[in-house]
């Protein structure tokens, strides 16, 4: 593939997201989503290996189905109510269908089946784009829907937190673990979206920050399985010491950054007398925390049985950029004290 083509595809992904973010018309927003989808598929099948091609095919089928549902919902609302504006969607069936289509776009339970399989077949860079940037446009449309489907959002959010925790327990592939982590975190976003949109935005972008750190760390160590994490001490000893904190921040342990959004969501839910919902969501975090602890144990407390036959790779020069990882890791571990200030900016 020509080196210029990845730049064109990445520009098209950015263009599709920008069109969706700036649109108030359902048809224009749908165009942006389609540009976004079609631009990332060549990046998925970049290596011409059967596994990435299979992942790209599954992704295309899931996204095409979701796009068809969204288009049908917008046409239904225009036919019955005469409105194409996103914030003027008033037909209950159209709102429900649009919510389900957008939920399938970003991989929210129970429409999440495609996400672990697709992410497993991708390289870490494309997987990072799929786990972060590709969720911005559908999430922006979800926040603009009228608040008449509160029960649907709460049900999908709670189901996502539970499935995201249970699904990752039996996994050994890091990309599948991160896929179920994505499902669980998006469940937290949906739980609070109907009550506090700024807090949902803060939670989403905090998840993006932590996921960027984890994906970049795995890419630097060239690790795709849990067993591969046990050799990372020979590649980056300092990073190996900090990585457990990064992963535990993704799990939401204090005093790390990931604790802040979850604590604020639980506070919001309890202030609205949704105590049972808050309790179940908090308990579901223990499921996710278990497989995060597996990763930290494999990385920090496990040494492979064989000796390193050559010089430790950390002594050699690496061509991979480390500054983005250093910045994101610092924010992932130390952003908690200023999260309330950032939330006030969104409000």
ChimeraX attribute file (.defattr): number of C-alpha atoms within 10 A of each C-alpha:
attribute: neighborCount
match mode: 1-to-1
recipient: residues
	/A:1	8
	/A:2	6
	/A:3	7
	/A:4	8
	/A:5	12
	/A:6	16
	/A:7	11
	/A:8	12
	/A:9	19
	/A:10	16
	/A:11	14
	/A:12	19
	/A:13	23
	/A:14	17
	/A:15	17
	/A:16	24
	/A:17	26
	/A:18	17
	/A:19	19
	/A:20	26
	/A:21	19
	/A:22	13
	/A:23	17
	/A:24	17
	/A:25	16
	/A:26	23
	/A:27	18
	/A:28	16
	/A:29	25
	/A:30	21
	/A:31	18
	/A:32	25
	/A:33	25
	/A:34	18
	/A:35	20
	/A:36	26
	/A:37	22
	/A:38	17
	/A:39	20
	/A:40	23
	/A:41	19
	/A:42	18
	/A:43	19
	/A:44	26
	/A:45	21
	/A:46	17
	/A:47	14
	/A:48	10
	/A:49	10
	/A:50	11
	/A:51	17
	/A:52	23
	/A:53	20
	/A:54	17
	/A:55	23
	/A:56	23
	/A:57	16
	/A:58	16
	/A:59	22
	/A:60	17
	/A:61	13
	/A:62	20
	/A:63	23
	/A:64	17
	/A:65	15
	/A:66	23
	/A:67	22
	/A:68	14
	/A:69	20
	/A:70	26
	/A:71	21
	/A:72	16
	/A:73	25
	/A:74	25
	/A:75	18
	/A:76	20
	/A:77	23
	/A:78	19
	/A:79	11
	/A:80	11
	/A:81	13
	/A:82	12
	/A:83	19
	/A:84	19
	/A:85	15
	/A:86	21
	/A:87	15
	/A:88	17
	/A:89	23
	/A:90	17
	/A:91	17
	/A:92	14
	/A:93	12
	/A:94	22
	/A:95	24
	/A:96	17
	/A:97	19
	/A:98	25
	/A:99	23
	/A:100	23
	/A:101	27
	/A:102	24
	/A:103	24
	/A:104	24
	/A:105	28
	/A:106	25
	/A:107	25
	/A:108	28
	/A:109	24
	/A:110	16
	/A:111	19
	/A:112	21
	/A:113	13
	/A:114	18
	/A:115	25
	/A:116	23
	/A:117	18
	/A:118	25
	/A:119	26
	/A:120	21
	/A:121	22
	/A:122	24
	/A:123	18
	/A:124	21
	/A:125	15
	/A:126	17
	/A:127	19
	/A:128	22
	/A:129	16
	/A:130	19
	/A:131	25
	/A:132	18
	/A:133	14
	/A:134	21
	/A:135	20
	/A:136	20
	/A:137	23
	/A:138	23
	/A:139	21
	/A:140	16
	/A:141	20
	/A:142	23
	/A:143	17
	/A:144	14
	/A:145	19
	/A:146	16
	/A:147	14
	/A:148	14
	/A:149	14
	/A:150	15
	/A:151	12
	/A:152	14
	/A:153	24
	/A:154	20
	/A:155	16
	/A:156	22
	/A:157	27
	/A:158	23
	/A:159	20
	/A:160	32
	/A:161	32
	/A:162	24
	/A:163	23
	/A:164	29
	/A:165	25
	/A:166	18
	/A:167	20
	/A:168	25
	/A:169	17
	/A:170	9
	/A:171	14
	/A:172	16
	/A:173	17
	/A:174	22
	/A:175	26
	/A:176	22
	/A:177	27
	/A:178	23
	/A:179	25
	/A:180	28
	/A:181	29
	/A:182	24
	/A:183	30
	/A:184	30
	/A:185	25
	/A:186	28
	/A:187	27
	/A:188	26
	/A:189	29
	/A:190	29
	/A:191	28
	/A:192	25
	/A:193	23
	/A:194	20
	/A:195	16
	/A:196	14
	/A:197	17
	/A:198	18
	/A:199	24
	/A:200	24
	/A:201	21
	/A:202	19
	/A:203	27
	/A:204	21
	/A:205	14
	/A:206	22
	/A:207	25
	/A:208	20
	/A:209	20
	/A:210	24
	/A:211	23
	/A:212	21
	/A:213	26
	/A:214	22
	/A:215	23
	/A:216	23
	/A:217	22
	/A:218	19
	/A:219	15
	/A:220	20
	/A:221	19
	/A:222	14
	/A:223	20
	/A:224	19
	/A:225	17
	/A:226	18
	/A:227	16
	/A:228	17
	/A:229	24
	/A:230	22
	/A:231	21
	/A:232	24
	/A:233	20
	/A:234	15
	/A:235	18
	/A:236	17
	/A:237	15
	/A:238	10
	/A:239	18
	/A:240	21
	/A:241	15
	/A:242	15
	/A:243	22
	/A:244	19
	/A:245	19
	/A:246	27
	/A:247	25
	/A:248	24
	/A:249	25
	/A:250	27
	/A:251	26
	/A:252	20
	/A:253	17
	/A:254	14
	/A:255	16
	/A:256	22
	/A:257	30
	/A:258	27
	/A:259	18
	/A:260	23
	/A:261	25
	/A:262	23
	/A:263	14
	/A:264	16
	/A:265	24
	/A:266	21
	/A:267	15
	/A:268	17
	/A:269	19
	/A:270	15
	/A:271	10
	/A:272	10
	/A:273	11
	/A:274	13
	/A:275	14
	/A:276	11
	/A:277	16
	/A:278	19
	/A:279	13
	/A:280	13
	/A:281	24
	/A:282	17
	/A:283	13
	/A:284	21
	/A:285	21
	/A:286	16
	/A:287	21
	/A:288	27
	/A:289	22
	/A:290	15
	/A:291	23
	/A:292	23
	/A:293	15
	/A:294	13
	/A:295	24
	/A:296	23
	/A:297	15
	/A:298	19
	/A:299	22
	/A:300	19
	/A:301	9
	/A:302	14
	/A:303	14
	/A:304	12
	/A:305	7
	/A:306	7
	/A:307	7
	/A:308	11
	/A:309	6
	/A:310	6
	/A:311	9
	/A:312	13
	/A:313	14
	/A:314	14
	/A:315	10
	/A:316	9
	/A:317	7
	/A:318	11
	/A:319	7
	/A:320	9
	/A:321	10
	/A:322	12
	/A:323	9
	/A:324	12
	/A:325	18
	/A:326	15
	/A:327	12
	/A:328	20
	/A:329	25
	/A:330	15
	/A:331	18
	/A:332	27
	/A:333	22
	/A:334	16
	/A:335	18
	/A:336	17
	/A:337	12
	/A:338	11
	/A:339	18
	/A:340	14
	/A:341	9
	/A:342	14
	/A:343	16
	/A:344	10
	/A:345	9
	/A:346	11
	/A:347	9
